[in-house]
């Protein structure tokens, strides 16, 4: 362990966790001023510059505020709501097992599954524009009544209607294409300084320039999206009889989709170094070819003199949608098999750990299916307004969407029941463990403290439920997979009510009610996400609860879905690295503190610090999920090896504070065995905080000390003691 010199001041650089805390909150002050960065993310100190009144000379507080990097404007916040499935699909690829032998397979499966989300997005918009409107509504006078914005296409040939409304899915593709092009540019000015970096994978976060990969993925997804529009049009055209031109265009469309899948299934190729002009040219050529092909297909549909097959729904659309469901089910099952075989179960963990990628992928697909089904159903309901059955579009959207909504409702209902049972069945064990902690922390409490003891015991028991969520997530993934498979029954023209009534003897009306109720549940979820996005931007306390998913999901670079929200770590980690390097090189020493997800940011930052910089850095984490959650969810990137390397890089000047009442944070290193004793420097890192400080009301107060749980602990005595200790070990004046 190197001994730092004793010259220079100490800068305590605080990094907040999720929810976008303000600079004043991080510093525990009312007045602060920005010393570096911009409005989205920057560094703050007390105002006027210099130590706060309660600080010892030579110790300066500084805060890094990154909360606006993953949120930003209202438009971006609302965009995150609609791009949530894409974001979750992107997170899943980073949750792959640590076994390097499975890396290529898991990457390929995750990327192709992410591609199916783009195809599903396009199919939903095409279902509205081409099936519900162009094919069905425009042939019904009752559906067109009072809708002058549609009547101008009434009476036009089928080819004209389809060609005109094919512009709607094309415009939707262009919209997400343009939106995905915008975010990354604001981070281009922030790159990590050169230095000797760690060889561990986590150190790549913030140094890896993801933009070339994102550009390649974007080209592939745009190519597949336009090919999907072409496929829907050609499937409708080919059902009445296929001409040579139709077959040629269909073969070309299939070739584009196949090429997109092949590119995604070759990780060494598509993940190659940024400077690969040949590969970039190939992906851009594929995209351009697909766009040109779609133009040719639209022209063919417009000019073809052949008659069209009659029917209530767009011919071939059901088959395309069912084919996508089959593809998703097959890929999802293959991913589950690979994860089960390759997962690395840690000692003492649940046997279900290691399936995080499967669970998150299931949530992403379920939400994408729910969004798509709800869009089609709401538009169908709108167009069916005041139209008698048989005269409008009363035949409804494709049966696959009905099965999808039924599957989503069934998945949510059963998962909720399992969650409730898990809460009830695990309650005795959790409360026994909590009672043991309370008895150890508060021996011989006064009689009037019993109500408070029950509250503390309940808080500890609730905090221990986090590990039980693994079972709930896996059950959700299993049921979602069944829902994907049953959606293909729609290809047979059967509806859930008929099938369930025939084989399960449940009245069809009950199933119809469940589907209608499920549709409104989806609508309520979307509305809640929208309102949550708005209030998360406008109200800081509300952002503390709603903004967590955005902050966690956008930490990882886009490696699976290019339309996912941008990664803020590509700016935050290099910016922290640069600031620490600047402070050290001017003669200061840095005490780096990170709360909650901020501890993950500082961990990635330490791995990027050159050795001569790390020799003047100490680390203080609190409420850290590094081991409790991240080593289990992201085993390929965070494990015991990388945690020990972080300790080595800061000379084991590292303290981690944790509480039993915290449902997220915990210890960083496992308890040392008897053989290790005090010889292992990792044994000195974790320090447990008793929470609350006491269960009796202190003199001069009217209530007992609060239960802090996962809240920051900068004002706690334990935090202050840890800062003093680390400042002393850095060689500076004690605080």
Wavefront OBJ file of the C-alpha trace (Angstrom):
o trace
v 0.000 0.000 0.000
v 1.485 3.304 -1.063
v 1.644 6.187 1.383
v 0.447 9.501 -0.032
v 2.367 12.635 0.676
v 1.018 15.124 3.167
v 1.022 18.201 0.978
v -2.041 19.885 -0.460
v -5.633 20.297 0.636
v -8.298 17.583 0.638
v -11.321 17.949 -1.618
v -14.287 15.870 -0.520
v -16.027 15.234 -3.855
v -19.563 13.951 -3.336
v -21.504 12.085 -6.044
v -25.216 11.680 -5.427
v -27.346 8.662 -6.295
v -30.433 8.350 -8.461
v -33.318 10.842 -8.400
v -31.337 13.951 -9.308
v -30.498 15.576 -5.972
v -29.632 19.249 -6.110
v -26.128 20.506 -5.437
v -27.218 22.104 -2.163
v -28.743 18.818 -1.003
v -25.578 16.901 -1.798
v -23.450 19.451 0.020
v -25.896 19.784 2.900
v -25.877 23.546 2.382
v -28.191 26.313 1.245
v -25.816 28.188 -1.006
v -23.522 26.756 -3.661
v -21.855 27.903 -6.841
v -20.866 25.977 -9.947
v -17.136 25.710 -10.590
v -17.136 23.425 -13.670
v -19.493 21.744 -16.124
v -22.821 22.999 -17.497
v -26.537 22.959 -16.672
v -26.907 19.222 -17.303
v -23.990 18.123 -15.146
v -21.345 19.983 -13.211
v -19.263 20.499 -10.085
v -20.370 22.752 -7.221
v -18.776 24.222 -4.129
v -19.991 26.268 -1.217
v -20.525 29.972 -1.787
v -18.412 31.947 -1.184
v -15.538 29.635 -2.223
v -13.699 27.990 0.634
v -14.491 25.695 3.525
v -17.964 25.599 5.015
v -18.216 27.065 8.517
v -18.230 23.611 10.155
v -15.265 22.270 8.189
v -11.687 22.005 9.341
v -9.104 24.076 7.457
v -7.746 22.341 4.422
v -10.938 20.332 3.647
v -13.186 21.618 0.867
v -16.578 20.233 -0.017
v -17.417 19.752 -3.682
v -20.387 18.014 -5.308
v -20.815 16.487 -8.734
v -24.394 16.789 -9.927
v -25.294 14.463 -12.814
v -29.055 14.202 -12.221
v -30.075 16.082 -15.378
v -27.924 13.995 -17.717
v -30.434 11.127 -18.032
v -33.547 13.340 -17.833
v -33.154 16.762 -19.403
v -36.133 18.445 -21.024
v -39.787 17.473 -20.857
v -39.567 16.156 -24.422
v -36.772 13.774 -23.472
v -38.592 12.701 -20.323
v -41.713 11.854 -22.295
v -39.550 10.191 -24.924
v -38.107 7.936 -22.242
v -41.636 6.734 -21.459
v -42.241 5.563 -25.013
v -38.689 4.274 -25.441
v -38.810 2.308 -22.184
v -38.981 -1.132 -23.900
v -35.943 -0.224 -25.996
v -34.069 0.890 -22.882
v -34.837 -2.336 -21.038
v -33.742 -4.405 -24.037
v -30.458 -2.498 -23.982
v -29.936 -3.131 -20.257
v -30.496 -6.873 -20.747
v -27.407 -7.308 -22.922
v -25.213 -6.032 -20.068
v -26.689 -8.604 -17.678
v -25.099 -11.540 -19.471
v -23.235 -14.241 -17.499
v -19.579 -13.843 -16.612
v -18.687 -16.952 -18.629
v -16.892 -15.602 -21.739
v -17.952 -18.653 -23.749
v -21.572 -17.476 -23.730
v -20.847 -13.829 -24.539
v -21.283 -14.043 -28.322
v -24.462 -16.130 -28.103
v -26.125 -13.946 -25.471
v -25.177 -10.776 -27.335
v -26.597 -12.146 -30.569
v -29.864 -13.276 -28.977
v -30.342 -9.994 -27.116
v -29.685 -7.950 -30.243
v -32.039 -9.958 -32.440
v -34.722 -9.765 -29.734
v -34.157 -6.000 -29.624
v -34.619 -5.956 -33.408
v -37.985 -7.686 -33.015
v -39.105 -4.775 -30.821
v -38.430 -2.394 -33.709
v -40.334 -4.690 -36.071
v -43.227 -4.848 -33.589
v -43.261 -1.047 -33.368
v -43.513 -0.770 -37.155
v -46.161 -3.510 -37.376
v -48.348 -1.686 -34.850
v -48.201 1.568 -36.783
v -48.733 -0.309 -40.056
v -51.694 -2.112 -38.497
v -53.324 1.214 -37.718
v -52.559 2.923 -41.003
v -52.805 0.064 -43.496
v -55.172 -2.433 -41.863
v -57.621 -0.392 -39.783
v -57.745 2.753 -41.901
v -56.669 2.048 -45.496
v -58.172 -1.432 -45.814
v -61.202 -1.384 -43.490
v -62.393 2.076 -42.505
v -62.046 3.648 -45.951
v -64.476 1.068 -47.346
v -67.188 1.817 -44.767
v -69.406 4.903 -45.229
v -70.457 4.714 -41.562
v -66.810 4.699 -40.450
v -66.047 7.707 -42.649
v -69.075 9.709 -41.459
v -67.882 12.959 -39.887
v -64.249 12.254 -40.696
v -63.415 14.608 -43.503
v -59.717 14.078 -42.902
v -60.192 10.534 -44.232
v -62.945 10.928 -46.774
v -60.604 12.338 -49.431
v -59.245 8.809 -49.882
v -62.674 7.245 -49.995
v -63.446 5.551 -53.297
v -59.812 5.380 -54.344
v -58.369 2.048 -55.551
v -56.867 -0.222 -52.946
v -53.349 0.364 -54.229
v -53.720 4.131 -53.928
v -55.043 3.867 -50.374
v -52.274 1.548 -49.258
v -49.563 3.563 -50.999
v -50.768 6.836 -49.489
v -51.090 5.520 -45.932
v -47.784 3.639 -46.143
v -46.304 7.073 -45.537
v -47.523 6.871 -41.917
v -45.265 3.966 -40.779
v -42.478 5.407 -42.924
v -42.831 8.740 -41.098
v -42.845 6.922 -37.720
v -39.577 5.215 -38.650
v -38.009 8.511 -39.684
v -39.173 10.081 -36.401
v -37.441 7.559 -34.115
v -34.468 7.550 -36.497
v -34.053 11.285 -36.069
v -34.647 11.172 -32.308
v -31.995 8.487 -31.867
v -29.540 10.600 -33.863
v -29.776 13.603 -31.546
v -28.808 12.637 -27.972
v -25.237 11.344 -28.314
v -23.863 14.517 -29.877
v -24.065 16.528 -26.673
v -21.561 14.151 -25.048
v -18.909 14.212 -27.771
v -16.873 16.914 -26.035
v -16.355 14.726 -22.947
v -13.757 12.014 -23.333
v -11.670 10.337 -20.646
v -8.104 11.608 -20.338
v -5.337 9.305 -21.427
v -3.880 7.155 -18.689
v -3.229 3.646 -17.503
v -6.680 2.103 -17.242
v -7.874 -1.091 -15.638
v -8.183 -4.135 -17.846
v -11.523 -5.011 -16.285
v -14.689 -4.705 -18.360
v -16.310 -2.163 -16.051
v -13.526 0.296 -16.875
v -14.828 0.374 -20.470
v -17.949 2.265 -19.318
v -17.151 5.870 -20.059
v -14.088 5.184 -22.203
v -15.705 2.995 -24.818
v -16.878 5.201 -27.666
v -20.283 3.636 -28.317
v -21.287 5.965 -31.140
v -19.822 3.819 -33.981
v -21.660 0.740 -32.708
v -24.844 2.736 -32.162
v -24.582 4.060 -35.716
v -24.230 0.543 -37.111
v -27.118 -0.752 -35.023
v -29.193 2.233 -36.071
v -28.609 1.486 -39.757
v -29.537 -2.174 -39.249
v -32.732 -1.324 -37.345
v -33.813 1.295 -39.869
v -33.204 -1.208 -42.664
v -35.317 -3.840 -40.872
v -38.037 -1.280 -40.125
v -38.464 -0.256 -43.767
v -38.255 -3.910 -44.807
v -41.158 -4.606 -42.434
v -43.309 -2.024 -44.203
v -42.403 -3.636 -47.518
v -43.212 -7.092 -46.137
v -46.692 -6.037 -44.971
v -47.508 -4.546 -48.380
v -46.123 -7.514 -50.297
v -47.910 -10.022 -48.031
v -51.183 -8.322 -48.898
v -50.284 -8.301 -52.577
v -49.147 -11.921 -52.797
v -52.284 -13.499 -51.293
v -54.285 -13.049 -54.516
v -51.505 -14.355 -56.699
v -47.855 -13.457 -57.043
v -46.389 -11.927 -60.146
v -42.721 -12.187 -61.012
v -42.128 -8.624 -59.823
v -43.909 -9.299 -56.537
v -41.847 -12.404 -55.878
v -38.628 -10.588 -56.738
v -39.453 -7.753 -54.354
v -40.452 -10.266 -51.679
v -37.137 -12.099 -52.075
v -35.223 -8.829 -51.850
v -37.130 -7.879 -48.687
v -36.331 -11.251 -47.137
v -32.673 -10.794 -48.048
v -32.580 -7.409 -46.283
v -34.113 -8.892 -43.114
v -31.745 -11.859 -43.249
v -28.733 -9.571 -43.699
v -29.840 -7.512 -40.692
v -30.046 -10.643 -38.538
v -26.683 -11.925 -39.760
v -24.971 -8.640 -38.914
v -26.439 -8.685 -35.408
v -25.351 -12.297 -34.917
v -21.684 -11.537 -35.584
v -20.577 -9.603 -32.464
v -16.850 -9.647 -33.355
v -17.725 -7.907 -36.611
v -20.290 -5.324 -35.538
v -18.423 -4.621 -32.255
v -15.164 -4.031 -34.115
v -13.008 -0.975 -33.565
v -14.540 2.443 -34.282
v -12.370 2.916 -37.347
v -13.930 0.362 -39.669
v -15.100 2.267 -42.749
v -15.879 -0.919 -44.654
v -18.319 -2.159 -42.011
v -19.918 1.280 -41.712
v -20.357 1.335 -45.473
v -21.998 -2.098 -45.410
v -24.572 -1.108 -42.771
v -25.351 2.210 -44.449
v -25.709 0.436 -47.806
v -28.133 -2.020 -46.243
v -30.178 0.859 -44.856
v -30.209 2.711 -48.177
v -31.128 -0.466 -50.047
v -34.057 -1.069 -47.721
v -35.358 2.486 -48.154
v -35.106 2.237 -51.947
v -36.768 -1.177 -51.842
v -39.701 0.243 -49.872
v -40.126 2.990 -52.463
v -40.177 0.340 -55.194
v -42.718 -1.750 -53.270
v -44.999 1.244 -52.786
v -44.701 2.053 -56.494
v -45.476 -1.583 -57.332
v -48.563 -1.572 -55.091
v -49.674 1.690 -56.636
v -49.207 0.619 -60.249
v -50.060 -3.093 -60.121
v -53.244 -3.821 -62.127
v -53.956 -7.141 -60.361
v -57.039 -7.409 -58.184
v -56.816 -7.653 -54.408
v -58.169 -10.368 -52.148
v -61.335 -9.263 -50.402
v -61.809 -9.535 -46.662
v -62.427 -7.673 -43.436
v -58.718 -7.407 -42.649
v -55.576 -6.665 -44.613
v -54.496 -9.972 -46.199
v -51.273 -11.395 -44.842
v -51.036 -9.014 -41.885
v -52.089 -11.692 -39.389
v -49.467 -14.063 -40.786
v -46.676 -11.484 -40.479
v -47.679 -10.646 -36.907
v -47.936 -14.311 -35.917
v -44.550 -14.988 -37.518
v -43.043 -12.278 -35.342
v -44.627 -13.847 -32.234
v -43.140 -17.241 -33.150
v -39.726 -15.645 -33.690
v -39.820 -13.838 -30.350
v -40.917 -16.982 -28.512
v -38.147 -19.062 -30.079
v -35.447 -16.487 -29.366
v -36.707 -15.956 -25.824
v -36.653 -19.691 -25.110
v -33.143 -19.974 -26.564
v -31.955 -17.109 -24.350
v -33.434 -18.812 -21.304
v -31.650 -22.085 -22.096
v -28.294 -20.341 -22.580
v -28.625 -18.361 -19.352
v -29.600 -21.431 -17.353
v -26.599 -23.365 -18.641
v -24.012 -20.588 -18.404
v -24.987 -18.697 -15.260
v -22.442 -18.587 -12.454
v -24.336 -19.075 -9.226
v -22.667 -17.390 -6.282
v -22.444 -19.175 -2.963
v -25.539 -18.544 -0.865
v -27.489 -16.973 -3.727
v -30.920 -18.026 -4.893
v -30.779 -20.616 -7.697
v -32.821 -18.159 -9.751
v -30.041 -15.560 -9.765
v -28.339 -15.318 -13.129
v -31.596 -14.955 -15.061
v -31.665 -11.167 -14.907
v -31.241 -10.777 -18.654
v -34.206 -13.095 -19.228
v -36.447 -11.232 -16.784
v -35.571 -7.790 -18.127
v -36.005 -8.976 -21.716
v -39.423 -10.371 -20.794
v -40.439 -7.028 -19.292
v -39.191 -5.197 -22.398
v -41.111 -7.454 -24.782
v -44.229 -7.416 -22.610
v -44.255 -3.631 -22.492
v -43.632 -3.376 -26.235
v -46.471 -5.805 -26.919
v -48.711 -3.919 -24.495
v -47.904 -0.572 -26.131
v -48.476 -1.964 -29.633
v -51.696 -3.794 -28.768
v -53.086 -0.799 -26.940
v -52.320 1.509 -29.861
v -54.171 -0.751 -32.290
v -57.073 -1.328 -29.905
v -57.555 2.324 -29.006
v -57.550 3.357 -32.666
v -59.977 0.546 -33.504
v -62.241 1.677 -30.669
v -62.042 5.272 -31.914
v -62.899 4.305 -35.487
v -65.749 2.051 -34.310
v -67.397 4.986 -32.539
v -71.182 4.904 -33.042
v -70.784 2.339 -35.809
v -73.119 -0.713 -35.598
v -71.550 -4.149 -35.688
v -70.929 -5.274 -39.245
v -70.917 -1.759 -40.710
v -67.631 -0.380 -39.428
v -64.467 -2.148 -38.390
v -66.330 -4.222 -35.810
v -64.284 -7.236 -36.830
v -61.605 -5.547 -34.750
v -57.824 -5.717 -34.931
v -55.976 -8.991 -35.632
v -56.578 -11.829 -33.193
v -52.881 -11.860 -32.263
v -53.301 -8.470 -30.559
v -56.282 -9.840 -28.617
v -54.175 -12.765 -27.434
v -51.345 -10.359 -26.587
v -53.556 -8.244 -24.329
v -55.005 -11.384 -22.755
v -51.492 -12.701 -22.177
v -50.322 -9.412 -20.643
v -53.323 -9.318 -18.310
v -52.788 -12.961 -17.335
v -49.071 -12.356 -16.713
v -49.639 -9.294 -14.545
v -52.452 -10.966 -12.594
v -50.567 -14.183 -11.821
v -47.335 -12.311 -11.042
v -49.230 -10.082 -8.607
v -50.659 -13.161 -6.891
v -47.194 -14.757 -6.690
v -45.768 -11.523 -5.286
v -48.456 -11.455 -2.609
v -47.818 -15.089 -1.694
v -44.079 -14.411 -1.573
v -44.650 -11.533 0.823
v -46.813 -13.666 3.100
v -44.691 -16.832 3.033
v -41.369 -15.028 3.523
v -42.694 -12.789 6.279
v -41.939 -15.087 9.265
v -38.322 -15.661 8.252
v -37.704 -12.003 7.487
v -39.214 -10.895 10.779
v -37.204 -13.461 12.761
v -33.990 -12.140 11.212
v -35.120 -8.561 11.851
v -35.939 -9.349 15.472
v -32.430 -10.695 15.987
v -30.933 -7.475 14.613
v -33.163 -5.317 16.821
v -32.329 -7.361 19.910
v -28.623 -6.939 19.218
v -28.803 -3.197 18.499
v -31.177 -2.144 21.281
v -30.654 -4.387 24.328
v -32.849 -3.712 27.362
v -35.063 -0.995 25.767
v -37.563 0.840 27.986
v -41.173 -0.311 27.856
v -42.372 2.823 26.073
v -40.000 2.060 23.151
v -41.885 -1.052 22.064
v -43.944 0.678 19.334
v -40.766 2.144 17.892
v -39.046 -1.241 18.047
v -41.895 -2.739 16.026
v -41.413 -0.024 13.391
v -37.685 -0.702 13.190
v -38.273 -4.442 12.965
v -40.773 -3.864 10.170
v -38.328 -1.639 8.266
v -35.582 -4.268 8.462
v -37.977 -7.023 7.392
v -39.105 -4.968 4.376
v -35.495 -4.274 3.417
v -34.836 -8.028 3.347
v -37.569 -8.558 0.746
v -35.306 -7.330 -2.080
v -33.797 -10.781 -2.668
v -37.284 -12.301 -2.811
v -38.068 -10.224 -5.886
v -35.934 -12.626 -7.915
v -38.686 -15.254 -7.792
v -41.296 -12.701 -8.856
v -39.159 -11.558 -11.798
v -38.547 -15.107 -13.010
v -42.253 -15.966 -12.749
v -43.037 -12.875 -14.805
v -40.484 -13.935 -17.429
v -41.923 -17.463 -17.618
v -45.496 -16.220 -18.001
v -44.425 -13.621 -20.557
v -42.849 -16.391 -22.613
v -46.109 -18.346 -22.506
v -47.943 -15.170 -23.558
v -45.686 -14.796 -26.591
v -46.332 -18.398 -27.584
v -50.119 -18.200 -27.210
v -50.267 -15.051 -29.351
v -49.563 -17.253 -32.364
v -52.983 -18.919 -31.882
v -54.404 -15.780 -33.458
v -53.125 -17.088 -36.790
v -55.867 -19.744 -36.624
v -58.523 -17.069 -36.326
v -59.419 -18.173 -32.786
v -60.056 -15.726 -29.957
v -59.244 -16.250 -26.263
v -62.888 -16.367 -25.180
v -63.747 -19.199 -27.575
v -60.667 -21.278 -26.712
v -60.959 -20.860 -22.936
v -64.683 -21.586 -22.951
v -64.159 -24.725 -25.007
v -61.254 -26.231 -23.047
v -61.385 -24.669 -19.576
v -65.163 -24.207 -19.279
v -64.834 -20.551 -18.303
v -67.571 -18.337 -19.820
v -66.384 -16.437 -22.881
v -67.978 -13.242 -21.553
v -65.654 -13.363 -18.553
v -62.605 -13.614 -20.823
v -63.923 -10.786 -23.003
v -64.292 -8.650 -19.882
v -60.755 -9.568 -18.792
v -59.385 -8.519 -22.197
v -61.276 -5.211 -22.099
v -60.135 -4.623 -18.530
v -56.556 -5.522 -19.479
v -56.688 -2.986 -22.296
v -57.704 -0.266 -19.889
v -55.019 -1.372 -17.435
v -52.423 -0.908 -20.188
v -53.869 2.517 -20.978
v -53.681 3.435 -17.283
v -50.036 2.285 -17.109
v -49.112 4.393 -20.139
v -50.958 7.415 -18.712
v -49.243 6.931 -15.342
v -45.841 6.797 -17.051
v -46.623 9.958 -18.972
v -47.741 11.824 -15.849
v -44.771 10.411 -13.979
v -42.428 11.692 -16.673
v -43.941 15.171 -16.512
v -43.936 15.421 -12.720
v -40.488 13.849 -12.492
v -39.200 16.782 -14.507
v -41.174 19.473 -12.707
v -41.083 18.179 -9.126
v -37.817 17.105 -7.520
v -39.398 14.970 -4.723
v -41.497 13.096 -7.283
v -38.408 12.523 -9.411
v -36.873 10.692 -6.447
v -39.387 7.878 -6.967
v -40.118 7.961 -10.703
v -36.693 8.862 -12.062
v -34.929 5.831 -10.595
v -35.626 3.600 -13.582
v -34.285 6.197 -16.029
v -31.089 6.762 -14.047
v -30.371 3.058 -13.688
v -31.337 2.106 -17.233
v -29.341 4.791 -18.994
v -26.112 4.125 -17.099
v -25.140 1.411 -19.594
v -24.068 2.334 -23.146
v -26.390 1.450 -26.020
v -25.175 -1.947 -27.212
v -28.429 -3.701 -28.173
v -31.046 -1.170 -29.263
v -30.005 2.083 -30.958
v -33.320 3.810 -30.208
v -32.806 3.502 -26.441
v -32.133 6.698 -24.449
v -28.487 7.830 -24.458
v -25.953 6.693 -21.878
v -25.014 9.456 -19.437
v -22.047 7.464 -18.072
v -20.244 8.263 -21.325
v -20.033 11.798 -20.012
v -20.261 11.428 -16.225
v -17.401 8.944 -15.745
v -14.871 10.757 -17.980
v -15.910 14.073 -16.456
v -15.313 12.780 -12.948
v -11.998 11.284 -14.039
v -10.880 14.551 -15.569
v -11.890 16.587 -12.525
v -10.099 14.270 -10.076
v -6.988 14.276 -12.268
v -7.047 18.076 -12.399
v -7.410 18.400 -8.619
v -4.599 15.929 -7.915
v -2.229 17.418 -10.469
v -2.632 20.863 -8.936
v -1.581 19.420 -5.554
v -4.845 18.428 -3.826
v -5.949 15.047 -2.564
v -9.479 13.777 -3.259
v -11.875 12.013 -0.928
v -14.412 10.579 -3.370
v -17.820 9.766 -1.852
v -20.701 8.086 -3.651
v -24.218 7.316 -2.479
v -26.354 4.537 -3.969
v -25.899 4.470 -7.746
v -23.314 7.214 -7.303
v -21.090 4.513 -5.794
v -21.243 2.668 -9.132
v -20.181 5.841 -10.923
v -17.232 6.379 -8.596
v -16.244 2.693 -8.896
v -16.069 3.001 -12.691
v -14.178 6.266 -12.238
v -11.520 4.769 -9.953
v -10.800 2.089 -12.563
v -9.915 4.852 -15.039
v -7.537 6.726 -12.745
v -3.808 6.286 -13.462
v -1.850 4.823 -10.502
v -0.182 8.120 -9.576
v -3.641 9.742 -9.329
v -5.192 6.868 -7.374
v -2.369 7.171 -4.825
v -3.912 10.494 -3.728
v -7.557 9.342 -3.701
v -9.703 7.788 -0.963
v -13.150 6.277 -1.412
v -16.255 6.453 0.768
v -19.439 4.689 -0.359
v -22.784 4.514 1.413
v -26.045 2.834 0.466
v -24.028 1.044 -2.214
v -25.699 -1.683 -4.340
v -22.356 -2.814 -5.807
v -22.401 -6.304 -4.281
v -26.013 -6.779 -3.243
v -27.469 -6.026 -6.687
v -24.848 -5.286 -9.327
v -22.634 -8.348 -8.837
v -25.735 -10.490 -9.245
v -27.395 -8.579 -12.092
v -24.239 -7.697 -14.039
v -21.828 -10.553 -13.219
v -19.746 -10.031 -16.369
v -18.856 -6.476 -15.291
v -18.915 -6.336 -11.495
v -17.502 -9.154 -9.382
v -15.213 -9.689 -6.412
v -12.167 -9.272 -8.631
v -13.068 -5.798 -9.841
v -14.072 -4.709 -6.316
v -10.674 -5.769 -5.022
v -8.962 -3.970 -7.876
v -10.796 -0.792 -6.902
v -9.513 -1.239 -3.356
v -5.961 -1.762 -4.612
v -6.119 1.338 -6.817
v -6.943 3.586 -3.855
v -4.507 1.817 -1.523
v -7.448 0.319 0.395
v -8.389 3.785 1.648
v -12.016 2.725 1.276
v -14.914 2.753 3.722
v -18.397 1.471 2.896
v -21.281 2.355 5.234
v -24.408 0.187 5.210
v -27.620 -0.273 7.176
v -29.913 -3.225 7.835
v -32.908 -1.012 7.006
v -31.611 -0.281 3.494
v -33.471 -2.278 0.794
v -30.852 -1.433 -1.862
v -27.431 -0.944 -0.307
v -25.353 -3.427 1.597
v -21.843 -4.681 2.191
v -19.246 -4.567 -0.573
v -17.192 -7.563 0.535
v -18.380 -10.811 2.146
v -17.586 -11.352 5.789
v -14.002 -12.679 6.068
v -13.507 -16.227 7.268
v -11.625 -17.182 10.395
v -8.558 -18.117 8.364
v -8.389 -14.695 6.768
v -8.693 -12.692 9.956
v -7.449 -9.140 9.747
v -4.858 -9.945 7.083
v -7.326 -9.234 4.297
v -7.567 -5.463 3.699
v -11.101 -5.954 2.373
v -12.177 -6.891 5.900
v -11.804 -3.259 6.999
v -13.944 -1.711 4.237
v -17.510 -2.388 5.423
v -18.853 -0.547 8.449
v -22.363 -1.159 9.643
v -24.523 1.759 10.789
v -27.165 1.185 13.416
v -30.425 2.611 12.101
v -32.074 4.444 13.726
v -29.506 5.820 16.133
v -31.857 5.085 19.034
v -35.458 4.098 19.702
v -36.091 6.561 22.512
v -36.747 10.260 22.187
v -33.575 12.227 22.962
v -33.630 15.199 25.343
v -34.700 18.374 23.607
v -36.704 16.544 20.933
v -40.305 15.383 20.654
v -39.836 12.331 18.420
v -37.284 9.508 18.298
v -34.536 9.586 15.648
v -35.870 8.748 12.164
v -35.310 5.501 10.288
v -32.990 6.495 7.434
v -33.163 3.360 5.262
v -31.602 4.166 1.890
v -31.362 7.916 2.429
v -27.918 9.566 2.263
v -26.044 9.719 5.552
v -23.762 12.755 5.102
v -25.059 14.292 8.342
v -24.626 11.124 10.415
v -21.830 10.831 12.939
v -20.669 7.590 11.334
v -20.207 9.385 8.016
v -18.259 12.177 9.686
v -16.048 9.665 11.481
v -15.361 7.861 8.204
v -14.407 11.150 6.540
v -12.028 11.969 9.397
v -10.480 8.524 9.157
v -9.993 8.677 5.387
v -8.681 12.240 5.569
v -6.113 11.102 8.123
v -5.111 8.162 5.912
v -4.735 10.537 2.983
v -2.287 12.516 5.068
v -4.396 15.647 5.374
v -5.882 17.527 8.341
v -8.674 15.631 10.134
v -12.183 16.858 9.618
l 1 2 3 4 5 6 7 8 9 10 11 12 13 14 15 16 17 18 19 20 21 22 23 24 25 26 27 28 29 30 31 32 33 34 35 36 37 38 39 40 41 42 43 44 45 46 47 48 49 50 51 52 53 54 55 56 57 58 59 60 61 62 63 64 65 66 67 68 69 70 71 72 73 74 75 76 77 78 79 80 81 82 83 84 85 86 87 88 89 90 91 92 93 94 95 96 97 98 99 100 101 102 103 104 105 106 107 108 109 110 111 112 113 114 115 116 117 118 119 120 121 122 123 124 125 126 127 128 129 130 131 132 133 134 135 136 137 138 139 140 141 142 143 144 145 146 147 148 149 150 151 152 153 154 155 156 157 158 159 160 161 162 163 164 165 166 167 168 169 170 171 172 173 174 175 176 177 178 179 180 181 182 183 184 185 186 187 188 189 190 191 192 193 194 195 196 197 198 199 200 201 202 203 204 205 206 207 208 209 210 211 212 213 214 215 216 217 218 219 220 221 222 223 224 225 226 227 228 229 230 231 232 233 234 235 236 237 238 239 240 241 242 243 244 245 246 247 248 249 250 251 252 253 254 255 256 257 258 259 260 261 262 263 264 265 266 267 268 269 270 271 272 273 274 275 276 277 278 279 280 281 282 283 284 285 286 287 288 289 290 291 292 293 294 295 296 297 298 299 300 301 302 303 304 305 306 307 308 309 310 311 312 313 314 315 316 317 318 319 320 321 322 323 324 325 326 327 328 329 330 331 332 333 334 335 336 337 338 339 340 341 342 343 344 345 346 347 348 349 350 351 352 353 354 355 356 357 358 359 360 361 362 363 364 365 366 367 368 369 370 371 372 373 374 375 376 377 378 379 380 381 382 383 384 385 386 387 388 389 390 391 392 393 394 395 396 397 398 399 400 401 402 403 404 405 406 407 408 409 410 411 412 413 414 415 416 417 418 419 420 421 422 423 424 425 426 427 428 429 430 431 432 433 434 435 436 437 438 439 440 441 442 443 444 445 446 447 448 449 450 451 452 453 454 455 456 457 458 459 460 461 462 463 464 465 466 467 468 469 470 471 472 473 474 475 476 477 478 479 480 481 482 483 484 485 486 487 488 489 490 491 492 493 494 495 496 497 498 499 500 501 502 503 504 505 506 507 508 509 510 511 512 513 514 515 516 517 518 519 520 521 522 523 524 525 526 527 528 529 530 531 532 533 534 535 536 537 538 539 540 541 542 543 544 545 546 547 548 549 550 551 552 553 554 555 556 557 558 559 560 561 562 563 564 565 566 567 568 569 570 571 572 573 574 575 576 577 578 579 580 581 582 583 584 585 586 587 588 589 590 591 592 593 594 595 596 597 598 599 600 601 602 603 604 605 606 607 608 609 610 611 612 613 614 615 616 617 618 619 620 621 622 623 624 625 626 627 628 629 630 631 632 633 634 635 636 637 638 639 640 641 642 643 644 645 646 647 648 649 650 651 652 653 654 655 656 657 658 659 660 661 662 663 664 665 666 667 668 669 670 671 672 673 674 675 676 677 678 679 680 681 682 683 684 685 686 687 688 689 690 691 692 693 694 695 696 697 698 699 700 701 702 703 704 705 706 707 708 709 710 711 712 713 714 715 716 717 718 719 720 721 722 723 724 725 726 727 728 729 730 731 732 733 734 735
